[in-house]
């Protein structure tokens, strides 16, 4: 009984802490809204570069960069880490200005903040009456990708991972829904929800660059990394086309959104989509993107396996 009461009080204290953090975040957002967009983004960038190295996540980022780029000097590694903090701060602040940042006009494709590559693919896919899967990574401002799809008449249900803080999660979800269409939270039942959409001939999108405990054994930058089996399993079940799409941050608060041509999915001896080879293919695409501009990836995520694998892991 005492243990149960203790857990209840701890939960209440945690919720109180989450609430206070959320209020502070909302206050910061309110203050930023008072500033011009360019000023707010620049301020966030400079602040993150200064204070980011104070946090433990900075050590994780530097360690991961050393693993991925052993050929780079310490000065190069630390410069990328600082650039990453600036990028991440801009990404967080850009939530406030999504409606202003995405100003793409097909009639004037080079006039605004967005440069779209593969516009003809969006239109072609939107006209196809079959299911598709789109994947991306935490590069550039990936939140702009679903908005681009909507602009071209392509309805995509995006899977997202909500923050642990429920109050911030509610705020972000409401912000995303207002601009990005349908969303599915990455929790129990998400796979079933996505499968139903594909079964009905719909389109789904997902991020594929985070660690998935007890996931498919793959490599990233030549090092062991567990990857989610969800996209490979859905691709095998519905045998649908899979497209890479990425966002790249450009100078002057501009972005390049690129929908690449569909990938050729590896097949096993029976002609079915090979789960392990497909998961590795996704990693290879993501690694190519990261190598082209390392500072635009989320290096403070613990992506690699740094300990011995657990016994009795599942087989794919």
N, C-alpha and C positions, 0 to 999 in steps of 0.2 A: 504493500500500500504506500509506504514512504517512498519507495523507488519510483512508483507511478506518479506520485505528487511532485517529486523532484524533477522528473522528465517534463511534466506539464509546465512547471515554473521555468525550466530552461528553455522550453519552446516559446513561452511568452516573452522571455527576455530577448531571445533571438529575433522574434517578430518585432519587438520594440526597437531593437537595433536596426533591423531592416527598414522600419518605418522612418527612423531618424535619417538614415543614409539616403532614402528615397526623397525625403523632404529637402535635404541639402542639395541633392542632384537637381530637383525641380527648381530650387531657388537659383542655382547656377545657370540653369537653362533660361529662366526668366530674365536674369541679368544679361545673358548673352544676346537674348532677343532685342535688348535695347540698343545693341551695337549694330553697325552695318555688317553685312555678312563677311566681307573680306577682312574687316578688323577682328571680328570674333574668331574666325578660323585661324588667322595669324597669331592671335593671343593664345589660343588653345595649343597651337603648335609650339610656340616658344616656352610656354609653361610646362608642357610635357617633356620637352627636351631637357629642361632644367631639373625637374623633380623625378622624372622616370627612373633615373639611375639610383634613387634612394630606396627603391622597392626591391623585394626579393625576386620578383619576376624579371628584373633586369639581369640578375645573375643567371637565371634560367635561359634568357634570350642569348646572352653572350656565350654560355656553354653550348647551346644548340648551334649557334653560328660557327663556333670552333669545330664542332662535329661535321657540319655540312661543308665548310670551306677551310680545310686544314692548310691550304696553300696561301691563305690570306694572312696578312700581318695583324698584330694586335690593334694597331691604329685603324686599319681598315674594318676590323670586326666591330670595334667600339663606335666607329662612325656610322656603320649600318644600323647598329642598335639604337643610336640616338635618332637617326632618320626614321626608324620604325616607330619610336615614341611619338614623333611629330605626326607621322601618318595616322597612328591609332587615335590620337587626340582629334585630328581633323575628322576622322571617320565618325567618332562619337558626336562631335559638334554638328556634323552635317545632317544628323537626324532632324535638326531644327529647320533646316533649309532645303529639304528634299524637293519640295514643290517648286523652289526657285532654281535649284541646281539642274533638275531635269527639265530643260526647256527645248528639247529636240523638236525640230520642225522638219519633216521630210521635204518640204518645199524649199527650205533654207538649211541644208544639212550642216553647214559650217559656221552658222551665225551665233550659236549659243555655247553653252558649257559642255555639250555632249557631241562627241564624234562617234558615229555608229559605223562599224565595219561588219558587213554581212547582212545589211538591211534586206537584200533580196532573198536571203535565206529565211529570215523571219516571215516574210510575205508568203514564200513558197510553203513553209511548214504550216502556217496558219490555214492555208487552203487545203491541206491534206486531212482527210477524215480518218485519222488513226492516232494511236497513242505514241508519245515521244517522252524521252527522259533527257533532262538537261542537268549538267553538273558544273560546279564552279568551286572556287576556293576562297579563303579569306585574303584576297588580294584586291588592291584598289578600293573602290567603294562598291562592294558586291550587292549592297542594298538597292542600287540603281538598276540592276539587271531585271528583276520582275517588272519594274515600271516600264522598261524598254519593251518588254514582251507585250504588255498591255497596249502600249502605243501603236504597235504593229498589228493589233487585233489577235494576238496569240494569248490565249487563256492558259496560265500556268499556275498550278497549286504548289507553292514553295514550302518545303519543310524547314523549320527553324528551331534552334535550341534556345529556350527561354533562360534568362539569368536566374540564379538561385534566389535572388531577392524578389519575392512575389509582387511587391509594389512597383519596382522598376520594370519587372516583366509585364505587368498590366499596362504600364505607360508605353513601353516599346511596342507591345502588341497592337494597341490602339493606333499608334503612329504608323506602323507598318500596314495595317489593314486599310487605312484611309488612302494609301497610295499604291499598294501592291496586290490587291485582290485577295484570292483565297490563300490561307495559310494553314499548315498542320504543325502542331508542336511536336518536337522530338521527344516523345515519351511512349509509354506502353500503349499499344493500339495504333501507333503511327503507320507501321508497315501495312496493316490491314486497310487503313484509310487510303493510303497511296495506291495499293493494289486495286481497290474498288474504282478509283479514278481512272487508272490505266485500263481496267476491264471495260469501262464505259467509253474508251477511246479518248480520254483526256490526256493532259500533259502534266508532268510533275518536274520539280527542280529541287536540287539538294546540294549541300556542301559536302565535299568528300575528303577533306584534308586534316581531320582531327583523329586522334587516337581512339580506337574502339577496343576496350578491354575484351580479351578472349576473341578477338576478331580474326580476320584472314591474315596469315603471315605474309608480309610483303617487305619490300625495302623502299627507303626514300633516301636519296643521296648516298646510296650504297650501304645503308645501315638498317637493321631490322626494325620494322614498324608494323604494328597491328592496324588493320584497316577494316572499315565497316563492310559487312557482306550485303547490305541492303540493296544498293544499286545493282550489283552483279546478279543477285537473286531475282530482282524484279525484271531485269533485262532478259534473264533466262526464262522466267515464267511467261512473259508476254512477247518475247522475241521482237522488241521494238527498237527503233533507231535511238541512238544515244549521241548527244551533241555536247561538246565543250563550249562554255561561254565564260568570258572573263571581263573584268573591269581593270583598267590601268589608270592611275592618277597621272595627270599631265600638269605642267606648269600653268599658273594663272587660274587655279581652281577649275580646271577642265578635266574631262575624263574621256577615255576611249573605251567603248563597249564593243567587244568583238565576239560574234557568234561564229565559231569555226565550223568546218564541214564535219559531218558525223564521223565517228570513229568506227573502224572495222573491229568488231568484237571477236576475240579469240574463241575458237570452238574446240570441243573435245572430240574423241574418236567417234562419238555418236551424233555429232553435229550440233550438240547443245552448247550454249554459252558456257565457257570455262570460267568458273567463279574466281579461282585464284589468279589466273592470267588476266582476267578482266580487272580485278582489283589492282593488280600491278600496273596495268595499262593506265588506269586513272591516276595512280601515283606518278607515273612517268610524265603525263601531261602536266600535272601540277608542278612537278620539279622543273620542267621546262619554263613554266611561267615564272617561278620563283627565281631561277637563275638569271632571267632577263632583267629583273629588278628586285633584288633581295630585300630592300628596305620596305617593300609594300606587303610583306607577309607577316603574320602574327607569330613571331619567333618565341614569345614567352609561353606558348603552349607546350606541354610535355609530350611531344609527339613520338619520341623514339623509345624502344625497349632498352632500358639501361640495367636490367637485371635478368637472371636466368629465367626461361619460360617455366610456367607452372606445369606440374605433371598432369597428365590426363586431359590436355586441352582438346577441344573439339576438332574434328577433321572436316575439310572442305573438298 
